[in-house]
Amino acid sequence: MHGVLPISAGLSSSKNFRNHANFYRAFHDYFVTHLPSSSLHPDSRSSSGPHHQLPRSASKPHNPSEGPSPAPLLGSTRDTTVVRIPLRSAKHHFGVSVSRGTRPYNEDTYQAGVIEIPAFAKRAPRTLTRAPASSPLQAYRERQRKEQEKGSGDGEGTSAESASGDPQVFYFGVFDGHGGTECSGYLRKRLHESIEETAGMYALESTLNETTKEADEQAKEGVGSRRKEDQDKAGKVTGTDSASYDPSKANGLQTALIKSWKETVGGYFRRFKPTAFSSDSKATIATVLTHAFLQTDLSFLIAQLRLSSDDNDPVVSDRPLNANDDLHSPSNQTFSAQRKKPFRGGSTASIALISTPTPTPFWHPSTPSTVYTAHCGDTRILLSRVSNGQAVPLTTDHHPSSPSESERLRRWAASFVTDSFGEERMSGLANTRAFGDMGSKRMGVSAEPEIRHLDLAPSEYAFMVLVSDGVSGGVGDQEIVDLVKEAKTPELGAREVVSFATEVGSDGDNATALVVRLGGWERRNEGGGGSLGTKESREWRRREAMDPRGKRTLL
């Protein structure tokens, strides 16, 4: 199978893997899943077994007076093959396309993979009818579970789970640099690492941990003890139980970060306090994302200020590029050190995190999921709703013309100017929120992200698109969604979006598009007439772009 990396030694090595409590698995661009049964070899030793999970000796006709029949516990067996699939090879699940347009080089970057943080998905409601603890079906299931534990060494699943025991959290991001690739390249390499580190510092808890009320209900059903054991095992690995959260520590982290901004930059940041920072409640994923964005931006700025101060130091200027490297921890300042001069450009950023309540991946039609987006600038994230085919934007452009942004900044910026294209700019910048841009930080150009949260029902949305402003600047949201609808795979959809943006665009900007398959992908053309809503306008725009007589240039 192309692009599939089998995990050697099967599930027998999972016990040793999970016994390392201090093990830290870095960000990786593949996901772990079970190999579908249809892909297994016909001579596989795995036994199919009865699908009803009820032994013949315990089976009996259903009696309507006893209520609804108990639902079987669905799930994969222990003898299923576990594989690692690189995202860039899974073209039916994820696609990306990049074009530099007419620019001499490409300043856009992107990232996609699995991030090691606790799950934040909304726990699925318990609507299935469970069998009583004394029933033959429950006794048979308990025997099955014990047999599986004997065969694998423990009862923990490894498929589609992270090192902490939670289902995998997927990470997608697009970064649009301006003035060079130093900042966008730094974000591609460092932003996801900062999110992982910040989640550990805040002791972020998984939303899938059992509550006391749920544990009592499960105990009445005869399965509470098993869930408690699984939770204790996961708590030993992650160390993120309820007792580990310290509000004073979280407040100290936030205070130290705000103080660093005040002392390093000043100006707007002297009375700056992010809206996601609160001392009254536990740390959430929104708090972690805000802290990670601001800390990453501050680290990048400090590196540039250090280069600026080193210009006048003859000793420092003669140091080699790898002066800060050692054998085990190479320096993270490679982007800045290569220039030897401070980088005054910046980058916008839009990331999306997807978490599921079960190990079943988010693109499965029957799986609910939760999406968190964090956004700075004019890159864009869109969803395609299955019911009506409409584009659902999850981000807004942070431009000086935005009422909220202009109100935030007018007390610091002397004035806004309008360029020859009719766009408002502040200090020569079109974006009021961005990473880098050290010359405009004092006036309020901040990397504080706009965060949105959305719970996705099974098959409610067909796909998600992340694009840079080279696409969204000349192509409408609905046009982007309709272009993807006509493609057979997300990979082809991303290519079509970038190709159309390059053809009809007038400024020749860098264009990047990421398409992520969701549960309703197979039904993407059902609602709203499919892609017919913008088909005529797109064809007209293509003809106009290809017609040399349609373009009027002034000599």
C-alpha positions in Angstrom: 0.0 0.0 0.0 1.5 3.3 -1.1 2.3 5.8 1.6 1.4 3.4 4.5 4.0 2.6 7.1 3.2 -0.6 9.1 4.1 -0.5 12.8 6.4 -3.4 13.3 5.8 -5.9 16.1 2.1 -5.1 16.0 0.5 -4.2 19.3 2.9 -6.2 21.4 5.2 -3.2 21.8 2.5 -0.9 23.0 3.0 -1.9 26.6 6.7 -0.8 26.6 5.7 2.4 24.8 3.2 3.4 27.4 5.3 2.5 30.4 7.6 5.5 29.7 5.8 8.2 31.7 8.2 10.9 30.7 8.1 10.0 27.0 7.5 13.0 24.8 6.6 12.4 21.2 7.2 15.4 18.9 4.9 16.8 16.3 4.7 14.4 13.3 3.1 14.6 9.9 1.4 11.2 9.9 -1.6 9.8 11.6 -2.0 6.4 13.2 -5.0 4.2 12.4 -6.2 0.7 11.9 -5.8 -0.9 8.5 -9.3 -1.5 7.1 -10.3 -5.2 7.1 -10.8 -5.0 3.3 -7.1 -4.3 2.9 -5.9 -7.3 5.0 -4.5 -10.3 3.2 -7.1 -13.1 2.6 -4.8 -15.5 4.6 -4.7 -13.3 7.6 -4.6 -15.2 10.9 -7.1 -12.8 12.5 -10.4 -14.4 13.1 -13.5 -12.5 12.1 -15.7 -13.9 14.9 -19.4 -13.3 15.3 -20.4 -9.7 14.6 -23.3 -9.8 17.0 -21.0 -10.3 20.1 -23.5 -12.7 21.6 -22.7 -16.4 22.2 -25.1 -18.9 20.8 -25.8 -20.3 24.3 -26.9 -16.8 25.5 -28.9 -15.8 22.5 -32.7 -15.6 22.7 -35.5 -13.9 20.8 -36.1 -10.3 21.6 -39.0 -9.5 23.9 -40.5 -6.0 23.2 -41.9 -5.8 26.8 -38.3 -5.8 28.2 -37.5 -2.5 26.4 -35.2 -1.8 23.5 -32.5 -4.4 22.7 -29.0 -3.6 24.0 -26.6 -2.2 21.4 -23.4 -4.1 20.8 -20.1 -2.4 21.6 -18.6 -1.5 18.3 -14.9 -1.3 17.9 -11.8 -2.9 16.3 -10.3 -6.1 17.7 -6.8 -6.5 19.1 -5.5 -8.4 16.1 -6.1 -5.5 13.7 -3.0 -4.2 12.0 -2.0 -0.7 13.0 -0.4 1.6 10.4 1.1 5.1 10.1 -0.1 7.1 7.1 1.7 10.3 6.1 -0.8 13.1 5.6 0.8 14.3 2.4 0.3 10.8 0.9 -3.3 10.5 2.0 -4.6 12.5 -1.0 -8.2 11.4 -0.4 -8.1 13.0 3.1 -5.8 16.0 2.7 -4.6 18.1 -0.2 -2.3 21.1 -0.6 -1.2 23.3 -3.5 1.2 26.2 -3.6 2.0 28.7 -6.3 4.4 31.7 -6.1 2.3 33.5 -8.8 4.4 36.2 -10.5 6.6 36.9 -7.5 10.3 35.9 -7.6 9.9 33.6 -4.6 7.2 32.2 -2.4 6.7 33.6 1.1 3.8 31.3 2.0 4.4 28.3 4.2 2.0 25.7 5.7 2.0 22.8 8.2 -0.1 19.7 8.7 0.1 16.9 11.1 -0.8 15.5 14.6 0.0 17.6 17.7 0.6 16.2 21.1 -1.9 18.0 23.4 -4.9 16.7 25.4 -8.2 16.2 23.6 -10.7 19.1 23.7 -13.6 17.4 21.9 -17.1 17.5 23.3 -17.9 14.1 24.9 -20.6 12.3 22.9 -23.8 11.8 24.8 -24.6 8.3 26.1 -27.7 7.4 24.1 -27.0 3.7 23.6 -28.9 1.2 25.7 -26.5 -0.7 27.9 -27.1 -4.3 29.0 -27.6 -4.8 32.7 -24.5 -6.0 34.7 -26.2 -9.4 35.4 -27.2 -10.1 31.7 -25.4 -12.8 29.7 -24.4 -10.2 27.1 -22.5 -8.1 29.6 -20.8 -11.2 31.0 -19.7 -12.2 27.5 -18.3 -8.7 26.8 -16.4 -8.8 30.1 -14.8 -12.2 29.1 -13.9 -10.7 25.7 -12.2 -7.8 27.4 -10.1 -10.0 29.7 -9.0 -12.2 26.8 -7.9 -9.1 24.9 -5.9 -7.9 27.9 -4.2 -11.2 28.1 -3.3 -11.1 24.4 -1.9 -7.6 24.4 -0.6 -7.2 27.9 -3.0 -4.4 28.9 -6.4 -3.1 27.9 -5.3 0.2 26.4 -5.9 0.9 22.8 -3.2 2.4 20.6 -4.9 2.9 17.3 -5.7 6.6 16.6 -4.5 7.6 20.1 -1.8 9.9 21.1 1.0 9.3 23.7 -1.3 10.6 26.4 -4.0 8.1 25.7 -6.4 10.6 24.1 -7.6 10.5 20.5 -5.2 12.2 18.1 -5.5 16.0 17.7 -4.9 17.2 14.1 -3.2 20.5 13.3 -3.4 22.5 10.1 -1.9 25.9 9.5 -1.2 28.4 6.7 1.3 31.2 7.1 1.5 34.2 4.7 4.8 36.0 5.0 5.5 39.6 3.9 9.0 41.0 3.5 10.6 37.6 3.3 10.3 34.0 4.4 12.0 34.3 7.8 8.8 34.8 9.9 6.5 32.4 8.0 9.3 29.8 8.1 9.8 30.3 11.8 6.0 29.8 12.4 6.0 26.7 10.3 8.7 25.2 12.5 8.0 26.6 15.9 4.3 27.5 16.4 3.0 23.9 16.9 5.9 23.2 19.3 5.0 26.3 21.3 1.4 25.1 21.6 2.5 21.7 22.9 4.9 23.3 25.4 2.2 25.8 26.6 -0.3 23.0 27.1 2.2 21.3 29.3 2.9 24.4 31.4 -0.8 25.1 32.0 -1.4 21.4 32.8 -4.2 21.4 30.2 -6.8 18.7 31.0 -8.5 16.5 28.5 -12.3 17.2 28.1 -12.8 13.4 27.9 -11.9 12.8 31.5 -14.8 11.2 33.5 -16.7 13.4 35.9 -18.1 12.2 39.2 -21.7 12.2 37.9 -20.8 10.1 34.9 -18.8 7.7 37.0 -21.7 7.1 39.3 -24.0 6.4 36.3 -21.5 4.0 34.9 -21.1 2.3 38.2 -24.9 1.6 38.2 -24.5 0.1 34.8 -21.7 -2.2 35.9 -18.9 -0.6 33.8 -17.8 2.3 36.1 -14.8 0.3 37.5 -13.4 -0.4 34.1 -13.6 3.3 33.0 -12.0 4.3 36.3 -9.0 1.9 35.7 -8.6 3.3 32.2 -8.7 6.9 33.5 -6.1 6.1 36.2 -3.8 4.6 33.6 -4.1 7.6 31.4 -3.5 9.9 34.3 -0.2 8.2 35.1 1.0 8.9 31.6 -0.1 12.5 31.2 -0.1 13.8 34.7 -3.0 16.1 33.9 -5.5 15.1 36.5 -7.6 17.7 38.3 -5.2 18.0 41.2 -2.3 19.0 38.9 -3.9 22.3 37.9 -2.6 25.3 39.9 -4.4 28.6 39.3 -1.5 30.6 40.8 0.9 29.0 38.4 -1.3 29.9 35.4 -1.7 33.5 36.7 2.1 33.7 37.1 2.6 32.5 33.5 0.2 35.1 32.1 1.6 37.9 34.3 5.2 37.1 33.2 4.2 37.1 29.5 2.4 40.4 29.7 5.3 41.9 31.7 7.8 40.8 29.0 5.7 42.4 26.3 5.5 45.6 28.4 9.3 45.8 29.0 10.4 44.6 25.5 8.0 46.6 23.3 6.0 49.1 25.4 3.6 51.4 23.7 0.3 49.6 23.1 1.4 46.7 25.3 1.8 48.8 28.4 -1.9 48.3 29.2 -2.4 45.2 27.2 -4.3 42.2 28.5 -5.6 39.4 26.2 -9.3 38.6 26.4 -8.6 34.9 26.8 -6.5 35.4 30.0 -8.7 34.9 33.0 -7.9 34.1 36.6 -11.4 32.9 37.5 -11.5 29.6 35.7 -9.3 26.7 34.6 -7.1 27.0 31.6 -8.8 26.2 28.3 -7.5 25.5 24.8 -8.3 29.1 24.0 -5.9 30.3 26.8 -3.2 27.9 25.6 -3.5 29.1 22.0 -3.4 32.8 23.0 -0.4 32.3 25.2 1.4 30.2 22.5 0.8 32.9 19.8 2.0 35.7 21.9 5.0 33.8 23.2 6.1 32.7 19.7 5.8 36.3 18.5 7.8 37.6 21.5 10.5 35.0 20.9 10.8 36.0 17.3 11.0 39.7 18.1 13.6 39.2 20.8 15.8 37.3 18.3 15.6 40.2 15.9 16.4 42.8 18.6 19.4 40.7 19.6 20.6 40.8 16.0 20.1 44.6 16.0 22.1 45.1 19.1 24.9 42.7 17.8 25.5 44.9 14.8 27.6 47.3 16.9 29.4 44.6 18.8 32.6 43.5 16.9 33.0 40.4 19.0 29.4 39.1 18.5 29.4 39.9 14.8 32.4 37.6 14.2 30.7 34.6 15.8 29.8 31.7 13.5 26.2 31.0 12.6 26.1 27.9 14.8 27.7 29.5 17.9 24.5 28.8 20.0 24.2 25.1 18.9 25.3 22.1 20.9 25.1 18.4 20.3 21.7 17.8 21.8 19.8 21.0 21.3 20.5 23.0 18.2 19.6 26.7 18.3 16.1 27.7 17.1 17.4 31.0 15.7 18.6 29.7 12.4 16.1 31.8 10.5 17.4 35.0 12.0 21.1 34.0 12.1 21.2 33.4 8.4 20.5 37.0 7.7 22.9 38.5 10.3 20.5 41.5 10.2 17.2 42.0 12.0 14.2 41.0 9.9 11.6 43.7 9.8 8.9 41.8 7.9 6.3 39.6 9.4 3.6 36.9 8.7 -0.1 36.3 9.1 -1.3 32.9 10.4 -4.4 30.8 10.6 -4.4 27.4 12.2 -7.2 24.8 12.9 -7.1 22.1 15.5 -9.5 19.2 15.2 -10.3 16.8 18.0 -12.7 13.8 18.2 -14.3 12.1 21.3 -13.3 8.7 20.1 -10.3 7.2 18.2 -12.4 7.2 15.0 -10.9 9.8 12.7 -12.8 13.1 12.1 -13.4 12.3 8.4 -15.5 9.3 9.2 -19.2 10.1 8.3 -20.5 9.0 11.8 -17.9 10.8 13.9 -18.6 14.2 15.6 -15.6 16.5 16.1 -14.7 19.8 17.6 -12.7 22.5 15.8 -10.8 25.4 17.3 -9.3 28.1 15.0 -6.8 30.7 15.9 -6.2 33.5 13.4 -4.1 36.6 12.8 -4.3 38.7 9.6 -6.0 38.0 6.3 -5.4 34.3 5.8 -8.8 32.5 5.8 -10.4 29.3 7.0 -13.7 28.1 5.4 -16.1 25.2 6.0 -18.6 23.8 3.4 -22.0 23.0 4.9 -23.6 19.9 3.5 -27.3 20.9 4.0 -27.2 24.0 1.8 -23.7 24.0 0.2 -22.9 27.4 1.6 -19.4 28.5 2.7 -19.0 29.1 6.4 -16.1 31.5 7.2 -14.3 30.9 10.5 -12.1 33.9 10.3 -12.4 37.6 9.6 -9.8 39.9 8.0 -7.8 42.0 10.5 -7.6 45.2 8.4 -7.7 48.8 9.5 -11.1 49.1 7.9 -12.6 46.6 10.4 -14.7 48.5 13.0 -13.4 46.4 15.9 -9.7 46.8 14.8 -10.0 50.5 14.1 -11.5 51.2 17.5 -8.7 49.2 19.1 -5.9 51.0 17.3 -7.0 54.6 16.8 -5.8 55.6 20.2 -2.3 54.5 19.3 -2.0 55.0 15.6 -1.6 58.7 14.4 -3.8 58.1 11.4 -4.8 55.6 8.8 -3.9 56.2 5.1 -5.5 54.9 2.0 -3.3 53.5 -0.7 -3.8 53.7 -4.5 -5.9 50.5 -4.5 -8.4 52.0 -2.0 -7.2 49.9 0.9 -6.6 51.4 4.4 -3.2 51.0 5.9 -1.6 51.7 9.2 2.1 52.5 9.2 2.3 50.9 5.7 0.7 47.6 6.7 -2.5 46.2 5.5 -3.0 43.9 8.5 -3.5 45.0 12.1 -2.7 41.6 13.6 0.4 39.7 12.5 3.6 38.1 13.7 6.8 40.1 13.4 6.6 43.6 12.0 8.8 44.9 14.8 8.6 48.5 13.6 4.8 48.7 14.2 4.4 46.7 17.4 4.3 49.8 19.6 1.2 51.0 17.7 -0.7 47.8 18.3 0.1 45.3 15.6 -0.4 42.3 17.8 -0.3 38.5 17.4 -3.2 38.0 19.8 -5.3 35.5 17.9 -9.0 35.6 17.1 -10.2 32.2 18.4 -13.4 30.5 17.4 -14.9 27.2 18.5 -17.3 25.0 16.6 -18.8 21.6 17.4 -19.3 19.6 14.2 -22.1 17.0 14.0 -21.5 13.8 12.0 -21.5 14.6 8.3 -22.6 18.2 9.0 -19.7 19.7 6.9 -18.1 18.3 3.8 -14.6 19.8 4.0 -12.4 22.6 5.4 -10.3 25.0 3.3 -7.3 27.1 4.5 -6.1 29.7 2.1 -3.6 32.6 2.0 -4.6 36.1 0.8 -3.3 35.3 -2.6 -6.4 33.2 -3.0 -9.0 35.0 -0.9 -7.9 38.4 -2.2 -9.3 37.6 -5.7 -11.7 34.7 -5.2 -14.9 34.8 -3.1 -15.6 32.3 -0.3 -18.4 30.6 -2.2 -16.3 30.3 -5.3 -13.5 28.6 -3.3 -16.0 26.1 -1.9 -17.6 25.4 -5.2 -14.3 24.8 -6.9 -13.5 22.1 -4.3 -16.9 20.5 -4.7 -16.1 19.7 -8.4 -12.9 17.9 -7.5 -12.7 14.2 -6.9 -10.2 14.4 -4.1 -9.0 17.1 -1.7 -5.6 17.1 -3.5 -7.3 17.9 -6.8 -9.5 20.5 -5.1 -6.5 22.4 -3.7 -4.9 22.4 -7.1 -8.1 23.8 -8.7 -8.4 26.6 -6.2 -4.8 27.7 -6.6 -5.0 27.4 -10.4 -8.2 29.5 -10.6 -6.8 32.2 -8.2 -3.6 32.4 -10.3 -5.6 32.7 -13.6 -8.0 35.4 -12.5 -5.8 37.3 -10.0 -4.3 40.6 -11.0 -1.5 41.1 -8.5 0.2 37.8 -8.9 0.6 37.2 -5.2 1.7 33.9 -3.7 -1.2 31.5 -3.4 -1.6 28.5 -1.0 -4.6 26.3 -0.4 -5.1 23.4 2.0 -8.2 21.2 1.7 -9.2 18.9 4.6 -11.8 16.2 4.2 -14.6 16.0 6.7 -17.4 13.5 7.4 -19.8 14.9 4.7 -17.3 14.7 1.8 -19.3 12.2 -0.2 -22.3 14.5 0.1 -20.6 17.7 -0.8 -22.7 18.3 -4.0 -26.1 17.6 -2.4 -27.1 20.9 -0.9 -27.6 24.3 -2.7 -27.4 22.8 -6.2 -23.8 21.7 -5.8 -21.3 24.0 -7.5 -23.8 25.5 -10.0 -24.3 28.7 -8.0 -21.0 30.3 -9.1 -20.3 28.2 -12.2 -21.3 30.8 -14.7 -19.5 33.6 -13.0 -16.3 31.5 -12.7 -16.4 30.7 -16.4 -16.9 34.3 -17.3 -14.0 35.3 -15.1 -11.8 32.7 -16.8 -12.7 34.0 -20.2 -12.0 37.6 -19.2 -8.6 36.7 -17.8 -7.6 34.8 -20.9 -8.8 37.5 -23.3 -5.9 39.8 -24.1 -8.2 42.5 -25.5 -10.2 42.5 -22.2 -7.2 44.0 -20.4 -6.6 47.7 -20.7 -3.2 49.0 -19.7 -2.2 52.6 -19.5 1.1 53.6 -21.2 
